[in-house]
Amino acid sequence: MAVNKLHVKKDDLVMVIAGKDKGKTGKVLRVIPDQGRVLVENLNIVKRHTRPTQANNAGGIIEKEAAIAISNVQLLCKSCNKPARTGIRVLEDGSKTRFCKQCSEIVDK
């Protein structure tokens, strides 16, 4: 099975471009490549009803992040401060890096 190449990575700052949280920004907590989804910090909050267990005696309703389709988020460029498409550029030393297609600045650290 082939590995899907995705345009966002863990700890990237992204903006949601579609759905109920459109326009909000957050940090990527987890990328799920085989499902094409990402978990973004404090976005797409759902309520989960949990049964009392030994770990959680009270049980009750817990609010947590749910996964968002990766096509509904765009990477926030640090230099132009806008959500932007990214491309891949090969540097002189042969390493690959991502760049913003609007301002041509490198977005990887």
C-alpha positions in Angstrom: 0.0 0.0 0.0 1.4 3.4 -1.0 2.0 6.1 1.6 0.0 9.3 1.0 2.1 12.5 0.8 0.3 15.3 2.7 0.8 19.1 2.6 0.7 19.5 6.4 2.7 17.9 9.2 2.5 17.7 13.0 3.0 21.0 14.8 2.1 23.1 11.7 -0.1 26.1 12.1 -3.1 25.7 9.9 -6.4 27.6 9.1 -9.7 25.8 8.4 -11.0 26.8 5.0 -14.3 24.9 5.1 -16.9 23.6 7.6 -18.3 24.8 10.9 -14.9 26.1 12.1 -14.1 28.0 8.9 -11.6 30.9 9.5 -10.2 29.5 12.8 -6.6 28.6 13.2 -4.8 26.0 15.3 -1.8 23.7 15.6 -1.9 20.2 14.1 -1.8 17.7 16.9 -1.9 14.5 14.8 -1.9 13.5 11.1 -3.8 10.4 10.0 -2.5 9.8 6.5 -4.4 6.6 5.7 -7.7 8.3 6.4 -6.7 11.7 5.0 -7.5 13.5 8.2 -5.9 15.8 10.8 -6.5 16.6 14.5 -6.3 20.4 15.1 -5.9 21.8 18.6 -9.2 23.3 20.0 -11.1 22.9 16.7 -14.0 20.6 15.7 -14.9 20.0 19.3 -17.4 17.1 19.9 -19.0 15.9 23.0 -18.3 12.3 24.0 -20.5 10.5 26.5 -18.3 8.2 28.6 -19.2 5.4 31.0 -17.6 5.4 34.5 -14.4 3.3 34.5 -11.6 2.7 37.0 -9.6 5.4 35.4 -12.5 7.9 35.3 -14.8 7.2 38.2 -17.3 10.0 37.4 -17.8 9.4 33.7 -20.0 12.0 32.0 -19.7 14.2 29.0 -16.2 15.0 27.8 -15.4 17.5 25.1 -12.5 16.6 22.7 -11.2 17.3 19.2 -12.4 15.3 16.3 -10.5 14.8 13.1 -11.0 17.2 10.1 -10.5 16.3 6.5 -7.0 17.4 5.4 -8.5 19.0 2.3 -10.3 21.5 4.6 -7.1 23.0 6.1 -4.4 25.1 4.6 -1.0 25.9 6.0 -0.5 29.4 7.4 2.6 31.1 5.9 4.6 32.9 8.6 5.9 35.6 6.3 2.7 36.6 4.5 0.4 35.6 7.4 -2.2 34.0 5.1 -3.3 30.5 4.4 -1.4 29.4 1.3 -0.8 26.5 -1.0 2.6 24.9 -0.7 5.0 23.4 -3.1 8.1 21.3 -2.7 11.5 22.7 -3.7 14.8 20.9 -3.8 17.7 22.8 -2.2 21.3 22.9 -3.4 22.3 20.2 -0.9 19.6 17.8 -2.3 17.2 18.1 0.6 13.5 18.9 0.0 11.6 21.7 1.7 8.1 23.2 1.5 7.6 26.8 0.2 4.6 29.2 0.1 3.4 29.6 -3.5 2.2 33.2 -2.8 5.4 34.7 -1.5 8.0 32.0 -2.4 9.3 31.8 1.2 10.4 28.6 2.8 7.8 27.5 5.4 9.8 24.6 7.0 11.9 25.3 10.0 
